[in-house]
Amino acid sequence: MPRPCYFRLPLLGLLCFLLAPIPRAASAQEVDNRALTPPMGWNSWNKFGCDVSDQLIRETADAMVSSGMQEAGYAYVVIDDCWQVDRDSEGNIVIDAERFPFGMKALADYVHSKGLKFGIYSDAGLATCQGRPGSRGYEFQDARQYAEWGVDYLKYDWCNTSTQDAPASYTLMRQALDASGRSIVFSICEWGSNKPWLWAPGIGHLWRTTGDIQNCWDCRREWGGMGFVHILDLQDGLESYAGPGHWNDPDMLEVGNDGLTITESRAHFSLWALLASPLMAGNDLRSMQPEIVDILTNKEVIAVNQDVLGRQGRKVRDDGDLEVWAKDLHDGSRAVVLFNRSAEERQMEVRWPEIGYTNSMDALVRDLWKHEDLGTFQGAYSAAVPSHGVVMLKITP
């Protein structure tokens, strides 16, 4: 194994990167024990942007416990961009002392004291997306610092990267994290630009497949952000690349951020669960309405996401505004989402052959939002689905 380069100046770090042999990427088997099921937690960006602080993170950790989210399976509390402001004379990353007066180690210790895990953000380029210091040229130095702080999760962005090669850049940080001596989940965030599903297994534990999610149903931004239904469309066909320890990531949840109705939020959460997506809440956990808590802590829906088989759901029928999505579960049952994108309530049906059963098979149908067994049906099941909404089912032979 090549000896890691520790350096103080970005030019020397870049020289080390260019001249040193590319470290061997760990196999998927070697890294997947850190994310055998999709990670669940919270990230600051969607709601707070750069307005992050020690107080916010502590209060969010408290709220994750008191709201029942921790009990439902959420574990990671992740600070996104803007916690860092500079580097010191030795090249060490400098924290915003005004917003984080007690330092990152103390904050990580507080999060850990709640039985939760602590995450942080950096960037593969010279600067982050908000112009803060990136990790290019400082990969090993930063990873060693994260380990000393007690970081459990790194989200690694792709701004200000110029002509860098994505697989090489992310492999270098993977090597740095492994050399740090601490087990850290590695979240690759290069927006699907370089088709990470083709090369990222064995480097990262999850990788973004699209541009940033926006707090809306179907909006688009010129710079690449988009509403949740557009991101959903881009997941179709990626299901074969996901599995235990390596997950497609269609970005964080917008549930609870007011851009979606309760019906749309329930659809968003259902489909992300079916996709075996990481479930990273992006709202203010300290002031959630009961309806939002009910969505984020629905244990039957979360069980579909966390199913140990690790299959990503797939679209099995597309009738324009009416879509049927299904996911194989470890016990031989199927999770099914009937998704109505139209402007009015519609009657929808799932047929057993679409989900791998025979027409003659009897199967128990359970509604995962009503928490009710609906009865035994042969060959198919139909239901009225609200506009912009879903009916989510578990179908068991």
N, C-alpha and C positions, 0 to 999 in steps of 0.2 A: 504493500500500500504506500503511495507517495506521501512524504512528510508534508503536513499542512503548512501553509505559508501564513505567518502572522506578520502584519505589517502596519505601518503608521501613516503612510502617505498613499493616496489613491493611485498615483502613477505607478508606484512600486507594486501595489496590489494588482493593478491591471497587467503589469509585466509578468507577475507570478501566474496570473490566470492564463495568459497567452502561452507561456513557456512550459508550464507544468503539464504532465500528462492528465488527460481528463479522467477523474476518478471513476471507478467502476460503479454503475448504478446498482443499488441493492435490488434483489429480485422482489417481486410482489409478495412472495412467501415470507421474505425477511422483514418487510415493513408492515404487512397487513394486520399483525397482532395489535397494532396501535389504533386501528379503526375497523374492527371486524363487522361492525354495523355503522351506518352513517352517523357522523358526529352530530350531537344536539347541543345547542347552547344559545348564546346571544352575542350580537356584534353591534357596536355603537354607531356605525356609519349611517344606516338608512334614516334614522331619526335625528341624530345629533351632529353628523358631519364632523367638523373640527372642534365643536364645543364639548370637548371631553375633559374630565378632571378626576382626581382621586375621589372626591365626594360622590360623583356620579357612579363610578365603578363600585364603590362600597355599597351605595344604596341599591344599585342594581343587583348585586349579589344577595343582599338582604331580601329583596323583592322576589328573586328567583326561588328562594327558599319558602318565604311566607305565602306566595301565590299558589304553591303546589307544583310549580314547574320542575323543581329539582326532583320531587317524588315521581313525576311523570317521565323523567329520564334526561332532562336538560342538565348539562354538566359544565360547559365552557362559558366563561365570561371573557370576551375578546375586545380589547381596545383597538380601534382602527387607526387611521392616519391622524397625525398632528400631535402626538405625544412627545415627539422629538424636535429639537430646535437647532442643534449644531453638533460639532465634534470638538473635543478638547485637543490639546497639543499632542497627545499621544494617540489620537484617532478614535478615542472612545466616544460612543454616542452620548449626547447630552440630553437629558430629560428637561421638559419645560418645568422648571422648579416652582413657578407660580401656580401652575395647575396641579402639579404632583409634588407637593412640598415634602412628603415623607419618603419619596423615592419608590422605585418599582418593586424592590424586594419586600418592603413593608406592605405594599398593596397586594402583591402576590400572596404573601403570608395571610393577609386578611381573607382573601378569596378562598385560599386553601382551608382556613379555619372553619369555613362554612360547609366543607365537604365538597367544594367545587374546584374547577380547574381554571387556570389563568392563561389567556392568550394575548398575543401582541401582533403588530403589523410592521412590515417593512416592504421594500421594493427592490427588484433586481437591477434597477438603473441607478444613475448617479443621484437622482432625486425622486422622492415619492410623487404621487399625483398632485399633491398640494404643495410641492416645492420644498418639502423637508428633506433632510439628508437620507439618501438611499443607501443600500448595502453594497453596491458595486465597488469592488476593491477592498471591502471590509468584511467579507462573508464570515471568515473564521473568527475574527475579532468580535463581531456582533453575536454570532451563535454562542460563543463562550460567555459573553455578557448575559444573553438571555438565560442560559443554563444557570448562571450564578444567581439571577433574580428568581428563578423558579418557574420559568415559562413552560407551559405544557402544549402550546399550539401557536404556530406561526402562519399568518396569512401573508403571502408574498406576491406583491403586485408587479406590474409590467410597464410602468410609465418611465419616460426618459431613458429608454434603453438603446436608442440609435440603431446600430447594425448588429447588436448582440444576437447570438444564436440562443433561442429559447431552451432547447433541451440541454445545452451545455451550461447555461446560466443556472437553470434550476437544479441540474445535477451537482453543480459546485456547492450550492447552498444545502442540498441534501447531505453532501459529504461533510460540510461544516457542522450541520446539526448532529450528525452521527458522531463526529469527533468531539462534540461538546460534552459527551458523557451523560446527557439527559435525554430521556425519551420524549420527543416532541412531535406532535402531529403536524404534518406539512401540507398546507393548503395553497395550491398553485392557482394564482389569479391572473392569467394572461388573456382572459376574455374569449378563449376559444380560437384566437387568431391563428395559432399554429397547430390546430387540431391536436390538442394535448392527449386526447383519448388514444391516439396512435402511439405515443411515446412516454407518457407520464406514469403508467403503472410501474411500480418499482422505484420511482423517484418521489412522487407525492402520494398522499393518501386520498386526496380529492383534488379536482381541477375544474375551474370554471369553464363552461361550455359556450357562453354568450357574453355580450356586453352587459352593463349594469342593469339590474331591475329598477323600474320606476314605480312610484306609488300611484298606480293607475291600472285600469283594465286593459286598454289597447293602445296607449299613446306610444309615440316614437320621438326620440331626440336626435338631432343632427349628428351628435358626437357618438351615437351608438346605443344610448340607453333606450329601454323599451318596456312596455307594460307586460304583465305576467302572461297574457295569452300568446304574445309573440315569442316570448321565451319558451313557453310550453311547446309551440310548434317546432322549435329548433331541437327539441329533445327526441323527436320521433326518429328512430333509426340508430340511436346511440346505445340502446339497451345492452348490446352484446359486450360493451367495453367496461361495464360496471360489475362489481362484485365485492366480496369481503376484503377490506383493506384498500380498495381502489374504487372511488366513486365519481361519477359525473356530478357536477355541481351547477345547477341552473341559477344560482345566486340566492341571497338571503330572503327571508320572508318579509312581506309588507303587511302582514296581518296586524291590525291595531293601529295603523298609521293614517286612517281616515280617508285615504284615496280610494278604498274599496268599500262597498257595502258589506254588511254581515254575510249576506248570501254569497257575494263574490269572494270574501275572505274564506268562507268555508270551502268553496271550490278550490281556491288557491292552495289551502292547506291539504286538502284531500289529494290533489294531484301531485304535490310535492312529496307527500307520504308514499303514494303509489310509485313514484319515480325512484324511490330509494335515494332521494336527495338528502344531503345534510339539512337538518332542520335548525337553522340559525335565526332565531327571532331577531327582528330589527326595530321593535317598537319601544316605548317607554314602559318598562315593567312596573314602575312605581305607581302608575295611575291607570291601570287597565280596567275597563268596564267588565262586568261579569260575563257578558257574551264573548268577549275576546279571550278571557281566561278559559272559558268552556271550549273554545276552538283549540287553543294552544295546548290544552291538557287533556284532550280526548284520548284516553289510553287505548281504546280499541283502534283508532286510526293510527296512533303512534306505533302500536304493535305491528301494523302492516309495514310501516317504514323500517322498523327494527327487526323484522323477521330474519332468522338466522340463515335462511337459504341465500339471502343477499341478491335476489333477482330484481332488476329494475323493471318496472311496469312498461307496457307497450300499448300502442294504439292498435286495437283489433278491428275497429270499423270507423269509417269517416263518412257520414252522410251530410256533408256541408256543415251546418251549424250544430249538428248532433253527432257526438263522438262517444265511442265506447272504448275505455282503457281497462286493461287487466294485468294482474301481477300474480305469478305463481308463488305459493307459500309452502313452507317446509312440510306441512302436514297433508299436502295433496289438495288443499282447498285453494280457492282463487279469491283475491280481492278484485272488485270491479267498481269502476266509476262511470256512471252515466252522466255525461257532461253536456249541458244545453247552453250553447253560446248565443242563441237567438233572443229576440226581444219579448218573447211570450212563453208561457208555460207550454211544454210539449210532452206527449207520451213517448217514452223510449223503451227499448227492449234490448236485453242481452240474450243471445242464443248459445246454448251449451257448446255446439261445435266450434264456436269462435274462441272459446277459452279451454279447449282441449278435452271436453267431455262429449259423450254420445247423446243423441236426441232422446234415447230411451231411458237415460239415467235420471233417477230421482235425487234431488239435492235440496238441502236445507238452506234457506236464504235468510240472512240477518242484515238488518239496517244498522250501520255503524254510527250514524248520527242520532237515530232514535233509540239506539240500544235495545232493539226489539227483534225477536225471531218472528219472521213474517210467514213461515210455513214451509212445506215441502212442495217443490214444483218439478215438473218434468219437461225437459227440452228447452225451456226459456223462462224468463221473468220480465215483466214490464212494470213501469211505474211512471207517474207524472213527475216531471222534473221542472223546477222553477226556472224562469229566465235567469241567465248568467249563474246558474246554480248546478248542483250535483245531487245525485243519490249515490251513496257509497255503500257497497254491499260486501258481505263475505258469503261465498257460496261453497257449501261443503257437501260432497257426495254422501 
